[in-house]
Amino acid sequence: MGNLLRPSFALRRHLIWVTVALLAGLLIARLPLWMAFALCGGTLVVLGSWREPLVAIGAALLLGPLRAWISAELPQIPAQIGQAFFFLAAAIWLARGLARREVRLPHPPLLWPLAGFLSVALLSLWSPADLWNGFTEWAKWGQLLVIFLLAYQRFQARDVTEHGAAIGVGLLVLVACGQAAVGIWQFGLRGDGPEHFAIGVGRYRAYGTFEQPNPYGGFLALSGALLAGLLLVLAAEWAQARWEGRPRSFRPWLWGGIGGALLLVGGGLLASWSRGAWLGFGAALLVMAAALPRRGWWGLLLLLLIVGGGWGLHATGRLPAALSTRLTGFLDYTRFEDVRGAPINDANYAVLERMAHWQAALAMWRDNFWLGLGLGCYEAAYADYALINWPIALGHAHNFYLNLLAEVGLVGLTAYLVFLGALFFSLWRATRRLTGLQRGLALGLLGAFTHFAVHSLVDNLLVNNVQLHLGVLLALAATAIIELEETYEKRRELGSPLSS
C-alpha cells in the first residue's frame, strides 16, 4: 500500500517543473514589462544555447551593437548585454566539453598569425601608459580570438558542419539587415535627428544603434561585401553555364534573398553618408571584380571597366551632386601635411583635426619605436603629444595603422600586417579553386576584409562590439580555407590536376 501511495519519479519531476513554472510566473507578473520580456528571452537563449552554442553567439551578435544606444537611451539596462551572451556561449561550450570529457581547442587556419599579433600586443603592455585601458583593449582582441575559435569549432562539428557556414552568414546578415532598416528610417522616414548629422531638409545621416555614422557604415559594409560576393559568383556561374549551353539551376528564393538583403544593407550604407565606408566598400567591389574571373587578365579588364564607368558618371555629371561632392571631398582626408600653425576655419576643421591626431600618433611612435606605448593607450598618452590647437583626444588616431604604430610599435604593426597578409593570400587562393556558393563565400570574405583594411585608413572599426562580428567572419574564412584543403585532398585521391 505504501508503494502505491509513493509518487513515481516521473510524477515528482513533473511536480517540480510545475512548481518552478508557477514561481516564475509570479516573479514575471511583478516585474516591469521590459524586464519580463528580457527574462523570458534570456531564459530561452540559455536553454537553446545548451543544445547549440551558436544560439548564444547569435544573441551576442544581435545585442552587441546595441551597446552605444543602450548607454544613451536605456541606462537602466546593462549596456554590455551582448558581452554577457558572449561569455554565456564560451561558458556553455566549455561546460559541454567537460560534460563529455572532450575539451579540445581547435587549430583553424589563421590561428597562429592572429596569436602572434596578440602576443606582441600583450608584450607592449609590459610598461603601458595606462594599464587598465591596455587590458581592456587586449581583452577585446582576446574576445575576437575566442569567438573565432568557438564559431569555427561549431561550424566544423558533425551535427552542424553541412550548414555551419550558412548559419554564420545568416546570423551576420540578419543583424546587418536590422541595423540597415533602423538607419534607413533615421535617414528619410523619421524627419528629425541630431543637428550635426543633418544633410538636408528632413534628411539626417544614419547611425543605427552605433550613435556614430562612420563605424555604422563600416559595420554594414562588412556584410554588404559578403552578400555582394555571393551574388557575383551566382551570377557569373549562371552566365557561364548559359554561355556553354550546360544545364543551369536557378533558385529564385536564393537570388531573391541575397539580392534583397544586399539592397537593404546597401541602402543603409548609403544613408550613413560615410565617406570612409563608401571608400572601403568601393575597394571591396574592385577587388572582388578582379578576383571574379578565374583568368587574371579578365579580372583586370573588368576592374578597368568599373573604374572607367564610375569616372565617366562623375565627369558627365550623371552622379547626384551631393554624392559627387561627398566622394571627391574625401581626397582631403587622405593627404598628410604638418598642421602646426595652419589657419583653422569651418571648411578645413575636420581635415586638420584628423591630421593633428596622425601627427600625435607618429610622435608617440618615435618615442616608443619598437613596442609602442601600450595597446589601447593612445588616448591616455595623447595629452603629452597633442598639438597646441588640438588638446582634445578623440579616442584613437582616426587611422588604425598609425594607431597601432603608436601603441604596439613597429614590431606590433608588422605582426598585424603579417596576419592580414596571410588572411588575404588564403582567401585569394580560395577564390581561385572553390566553386559555387563556397567560392561566393570566399569572394565575399575577401571583399569584407578588403573593406575593413581600407576603411581602417581613416577610422577604427573595432568599436561597439564589432570584434564579435569580425571573429565570426574569421571563422567563416577559416572554414573556406579548410574547404579548399579538402578539395585538394579529393583531387589528389582522384588523380586530377590541382589547377583550375
C-alpha positions in Angstrom: 0.0 0.0 0.0 2.9 2.4 0.8 4.4 1.8 -2.6 1.2 2.6 -4.3 0.9 5.9 -2.4 4.5 6.8 -3.0 4.8 9.2 -6.1 6.8 7.9 -9.0 10.0 9.6 -10.2 8.3 10.9 -13.3 5.4 12.4 -11.2 7.8 14.1 -8.8 9.7 15.5 -11.8 6.5 16.9 -13.2 5.5 18.4 -9.8 8.9 20.1 -9.6 8.6 21.7 -13.1 5.0 22.9 -12.3 6.2 24.5 -9.1 9.1 26.2 -10.9 6.7 27.4 -13.6 4.3 28.9 -11.0 7.1 30.6 -9.1 8.5 32.0 -12.4 5.0 33.2 -13.4 4.6 35.0 -10.1 8.0 36.6 -10.5 7.4 37.7 -14.1 4.0 39.2 -13.1 5.7 41.5 -10.6 8.4 42.7 -13.0 8.3 45.7 -15.4 7.2 44.7 -18.9 10.7 45.2 -20.4 12.3 43.2 -17.7 9.8 40.4 -18.1 10.5 40.2 -21.8 14.2 40.2 -21.1 14.0 37.5 -18.6 11.9 35.2 -20.8 14.1 35.9 -23.8 17.3 35.3 -21.8 15.9 32.0 -20.4 15.1 30.8 -23.9 18.6 31.7 -25.2 20.2 29.9 -22.2 18.2 26.7 -22.8 18.7 26.8 -26.6 22.5 27.5 -26.1 22.9 24.4 -24.1 21.8 22.4 -27.1 23.6 24.6 -29.6 26.2 27.3 -28.5 25.6 29.1 -31.8 22.3 30.3 -30.2 24.3 32.3 -27.7 26.7 33.5 -30.4 23.7 34.8 -32.4 22.4 36.6 -29.3 25.8 38.2 -28.8 25.9 39.3 -32.4 22.4 40.8 -32.3 22.8 42.6 -28.9 26.4 43.6 -29.1 25.9 46.6 -31.5 23.2 47.9 -29.1 25.8 49.0 -26.5 26.1 52.6 -27.5 22.3 53.0 -28.0 21.6 51.4 -24.6 24.1 53.6 -22.9 22.4 56.7 -24.3 18.7 55.7 -24.3 18.2 52.9 -21.7 20.6 53.4 -18.9 18.6 51.1 -16.7 19.7 48.1 -18.9 23.3 46.9 -18.7 24.9 48.3 -21.8 27.2 45.3 -22.3 24.4 42.8 -22.5 26.0 41.5 -25.7 29.1 40.7 -23.8 27.1 38.7 -21.3 25.9 36.4 -24.1 29.4 36.1 -25.5 30.5 34.8 -22.1 27.5 32.5 -22.0 28.5 31.0 -25.3 32.1 30.4 -24.1 30.9 29.0 -20.8 28.4 26.6 -22.3 31.0 25.5 -24.9 33.4 24.7 -22.1 30.7 23.0 -19.9 29.6 20.8 -22.8 33.1 19.7 -23.4 33.7 19.0 -19.7 30.4 17.0 -19.5 31.5 14.9 -22.5 35.2 14.8 -21.3 36.4 16.1 -24.7 37.5 19.7 -24.3 39.6 20.2 -27.4 41.0 23.5 -28.6 40.6 23.8 -32.4 43.5 24.8 -34.5 42.0 26.6 -37.5 43.9 28.2 -40.3 45.0 31.8 -39.5 45.2 31.0 -35.8 49.0 31.4 -35.5 49.3 34.7 -37.3 46.5 36.1 -35.1 48.1 34.6 -32.0 51.4 36.2 -33.0 49.9 39.7 -33.1 48.1 39.1 -29.8 51.4 38.0 -28.2 53.2 41.2 -29.4 50.2 43.3 -28.2 50.5 41.7 -24.8 54.2 42.3 -24.7 53.5 46.0 -25.4 51.8 46.2 -22.0 55.0 45.5 -20.1 55.1 49.2 -19.1 52.0 50.8 -20.6 50.8 54.4 -20.4 47.6 53.2 -18.9 47.4 49.6 -17.7 43.6 49.4 -17.4 43.0 50.8 -21.0 45.6 48.4 -22.2 44.0 45.4 -20.5 40.5 46.2 -21.8 41.8 46.7 -25.4 43.7 43.5 -25.3 40.6 41.7 -23.9 38.7 43.0 -26.9 41.2 41.2 -29.2 41.0 38.2 -26.9 37.3 38.1 -27.4 37.8 38.2 -31.1 40.1 35.1 -30.8 37.7 33.2 -28.6 34.7 33.7 -30.7 36.8 32.9 -33.8 37.7 29.5 -32.2 34.3 28.8 -30.8 32.4 29.6 -34.1 34.9 27.7 -36.1 34.6 24.6 -33.9 30.8 24.7 -34.2 30.9 25.2 -38.0 33.1 22.1 -38.2 31.1 20.0 -35.7 29.5 16.8 -37.1 25.9 17.9 -36.3 26.4 21.4 -37.8 29.1 21.1 -40.5 26.8 20.8 -43.5 25.1 24.1 -42.7 27.7 25.8 -40.5 28.8 28.4 -43.0 25.2 29.2 -44.0 24.3 29.6 -40.3 27.2 32.0 -39.8 26.4 34.1 -42.9 22.7 34.1 -41.9 23.5 35.5 -38.4 25.7 38.2 -39.7 23.3 39.2 -42.5 20.3 39.2 -40.1 22.0 41.7 -37.8 23.1 43.9 -40.6 19.6 44.0 -42.2 18.2 45.0 -38.8 20.7 47.8 -38.5 20.2 48.9 -42.1 16.4 49.1 -41.5 16.9 51.3 -38.5 19.4 53.5 -40.5 17.0 54.0 -43.4 14.3 55.0 -41.0 16.7 57.6 -39.4 17.8 58.9 -42.8 14.5 59.6 -44.5 11.4 58.5 -42.6 11.8 59.9 -39.1 12.0 63.5 -40.1 14.3 64.7 -37.4 17.6 63.8 -35.7 20.8 65.3 -34.3 21.6 68.6 -35.9 25.3 67.7 -36.5 24.1 64.8 -38.6 21.8 66.9 -40.8 22.5 66.7 -44.6 19.4 68.5 -45.9 15.8 69.3 -45.1 14.4 66.2 -43.3 17.5 64.2 -44.0 19.9 63.0 -41.4 22.9 60.7 -41.6 22.0 57.2 -40.5 23.8 55.8 -37.5 21.7 52.8 -36.4 22.4 51.9 -32.8 26.1 52.9 -33.1 25.3 56.6 -32.3 28.0 57.5 -35.0 27.6 57.2 -38.8 31.1 56.2 -39.7 31.5 53.0 -37.7 27.9 52.2 -38.5 28.6 52.5 -42.2 31.8 50.4 -41.8 29.8 47.7 -40.0 27.2 47.5 -42.7 29.8 47.3 -45.5 31.3 44.1 -44.0 28.0 42.2 -44.5 27.3 44.1 -47.8 30.6 42.9 -49.3 29.8 39.3 -48.1 26.4 39.4 -49.9 27.9 41.0 -53.0 30.5 38.2 -53.3 27.8 35.5 -53.1 25.6 37.3 -55.6 28.5 37.9 -58.0 29.5 34.2 -58.1 25.9 33.1 -58.5 25.5 35.4 -61.5 28.9 34.6 -63.0 28.4 30.8 -62.9 24.9 31.0 -64.2 26.0 33.2 -67.1 28.9 30.8 -67.8 26.6 27.8 -67.8 24.3 29.5 -70.2 27.1 30.6 -72.5 28.4 27.0 -72.6 24.9 25.5 -73.1 25.1 23.5 -69.9 22.1 22.8 -67.7 21.8 25.7 -65.2 19.8 25.8 -62.0 18.0 29.0 -61.0 16.8 29.2 -57.3 14.6 32.3 -57.1 14.5 32.1 -53.3 18.3 32.2 -53.0 18.7 35.0 -55.6 15.9 37.0 -54.1 17.1 36.5 -50.5 20.7 37.6 -51.2 19.7 40.4 -53.6 17.0 41.8 -51.3 19.4 41.7 -48.3 22.1 43.4 -50.4 19.7 46.2 -51.4 18.6 46.8 -47.8 22.2 46.8 -46.4 23.3 48.9 -49.4 20.6 51.4 -48.6 21.7 51.7 -45.0 25.3 52.1 -46.1 24.4 54.9 -48.5 22.3 56.5 -45.8 25.3 56.6 -43.4 26.8 59.2 -45.7 30.2 57.9 -44.5 33.0 58.5 -47.0 35.3 56.1 -45.3 32.7 53.3 -45.5 32.0 54.1 -49.2 35.7 54.1 -50.0 36.2 50.8 -48.2 33.1 49.2 -49.9 34.2 50.6 -53.3 37.7 49.0 -52.8 35.9 45.7 -51.8 33.9 45.7 -55.1 37.0 46.4 -57.1 39.0 43.6 -55.5 36.1 41.2 -55.9 35.7 42.2 -59.6 39.4 41.5 -60.1 39.1 38.1 -58.4 35.8 37.1 -60.0 37.1 35.8 -63.4 39.5 32.8 -62.9 41.8 34.3 -65.6 43.7 37.3 -64.3 43.5 39.5 -67.4 39.7 39.2 -67.5 39.7 40.4 -63.9 41.9 43.4 -64.8 39.6 44.2 -67.7 36.5 44.1 -65.5 38.3 46.3 -63.0 39.1 48.9 -65.6 35.5 48.9 -66.9 34.2 49.5 -63.4 36.7 52.3 -62.6 36.2 53.9 -66.0 32.4 53.7 -65.7 32.4 55.4 -62.3 34.8 58.1 -63.6 32.6 58.6 -66.6 29.5 59.1 -64.5 31.3 61.7 -62.4 32.8 63.5 -65.4 29.5 63.7 -67.2 27.6 65.0 -64.2 25.3 61.9 -64.0 26.0 61.3 -60.4 23.8 63.2 -58.0 25.6 66.4 -57.0 25.5 65.6 -53.2 27.1 62.2 -53.8 29.7 63.6 -56.2 30.8 66.3 -53.8 30.9 63.8 -50.9 33.1 61.4 -52.8 35.5 63.9 -54.3 35.9 65.7 -51.0 37.2 62.5 -49.5 40.6 63.2 -51.0 41.2 66.0 -48.4 41.0 63.3 -45.7 43.7 61.1 -47.3 46.5 63.7 -47.7 49.1 64.3 -45.0 50.9 67.5 -44.0 52.2 69.3 -41.0 49.3 71.2 -39.5 51.2 73.1 -36.7 50.4 76.7 -37.2 47.9 76.1 -40.1 45.0 78.5 -40.2 41.8 76.9 -38.9 38.3 77.6 -40.3 34.9 75.8 -40.6 35.8 74.4 -44.0 39.1 72.7 -43.0 38.5 72.0 -39.3 37.7 68.3 -39.7 40.6 67.6 -42.0 43.1 69.4 -39.8 41.8 67.7 -36.7 42.4 64.3 -38.2 45.9 65.3 -39.4 46.7 66.6 -35.9 45.9 63.2 -34.4 48.0 61.5 -37.1 50.9 63.7 -36.1 50.4 62.9 -32.4 50.5 59.1 -33.3 53.7 59.5 -35.2 55.3 61.4 -32.3 54.3 58.6 -29.9 55.9 56.1 -32.2 59.1 58.0 -32.4 59.4 57.9 -28.7 58.4 54.2 -28.4 59.8 52.8 -31.6 59.8 49.0 -31.2 56.9 48.1 -28.9 54.9 51.3 -28.7 53.5 52.9 -25.5 51.0 50.0 -24.9 48.0 48.6 -26.7 44.9 50.8 -26.1 46.9 53.7 -24.6 46.7 56.3 -27.4 44.1 58.3 -25.6 45.8 58.1 -22.2 49.1 59.4 -23.7 47.6 62.0 -26.1 47.9 65.0 -23.7 51.7 64.6 -23.8 51.8 64.7 -27.6 48.8 66.9 -28.6 49.4 69.9 -30.8 48.7 73.2 -29.2 45.4 73.9 -31.1 44.1 70.3 -30.7 44.1 69.4 -26.9 41.1 67.1 -27.0 41.7 63.4 -27.6 39.2 61.6 -30.0 39.8 58.2 -28.5 42.0 57.0 -31.4 44.2 58.4 -34.2 41.5 58.0 -36.9 43.9 55.8 -38.8 44.1 52.3 -37.4 47.6 51.6 -38.7 49.1 54.8 -37.2 47.2 54.0 -34.0 48.8 50.6 -33.9 52.2 52.1 -34.7 51.9 54.3 -31.7 50.5 51.6 -29.4 52.4 48.5 -30.3 55.3 49.9 -32.3 57.0 48.7 -35.4 57.0 45.0 -34.2 53.3 45.1 -33.5 52.3 46.7 -36.7 54.5 44.2 -38.6 52.8 41.3 -36.8 49.4 42.7 -37.7 50.3 43.2 -41.4 51.6 39.6 -41.4 48.2 38.4 -40.1 46.4 40.5 -42.8 48.7 39.2 -45.5 48.1 35.5 -44.5 44.3 36.2 -44.5 44.3 37.8 -47.9 46.6 35.3 -49.5 44.5 32.4 -48.2 41.2 33.9 -49.4 42.6 34.8 -52.8 43.7 31.2 -53.3 40.2 30.0 -52.2 38.6 32.2 -54.8 40.8 30.6 -57.5 39.9 27.0 -56.6 36.5 26.7 -55.0 33.2 26.6 -56.9 29.6 27.5 -56.3 28.5 29.1 -53.0 31.7 28.1 -51.4 33.6 30.3 -53.9 31.0 33.0 -53.4 31.7 32.9 -49.6 35.4 33.2 -50.2 34.9 36.1 -52.6 32.6 37.9 -50.2 35.0 37.4 -47.3 37.9 38.8 -49.5 35.7 41.8 -50.1 34.7 42.2 -46.5 38.3 42.2 -45.2 39.4 44.5 -48.0 36.8 46.9 -46.9 38.0 46.6 -43.3 41.6 47.2 -44.3 40.8 50.2 -46.4 38.3 51.8 -44.1 40.9 51.4 -41.3 43.0 54.1 -43.1 40.6 56.7 -41.8 38.9 55.2 -38.8 38.9 52.4 -36.1 36.0 49.9 -36.7 36.7 47.9 -33.5 34.0 49.7 -31.5 30.6 48.8 -30.2 31.4 45.0 -30.0 32.2 44.7 -33.7 35.1 42.4 -32.7 32.5 39.7 -32.2 31.3 40.0 -35.8 34.9 40.0 -37.0 35.6 36.8 -35.1 32.7 35.1 -36.9 34.0 36.4 -40.2 37.4 34.9 -39.4 35.7 31.6 -38.6 34.0 31.7 -42.0 37.3 32.5 -43.6 39.0 29.5 -41.9 36.0 27.3 -43.0 36.6 28.3 -46.6 40.3 27.6 -46.3 39.6 24.2 -44.9 37.2 23.5 -47.7 39.9 24.3 -50.2 42.3 21.9 -48.4 39.7 19.2 -48.5 39.2 19.9 -52.2 42.9 19.4 -52.8 42.8 16.1 -51.0 39.9 14.8 -53.1 41.6 15.8 -56.3 44.8 14.0 -55.2 42.9 10.9 -54.5 41.2 11.0 -57.9 44.5 11.9 -59.6 43.1 15.0 -61.2 45.2 18.2 -61.7 45.1 20.8 -58.9 44.9 23.8 -61.1 41.5 25.0 -62.3 
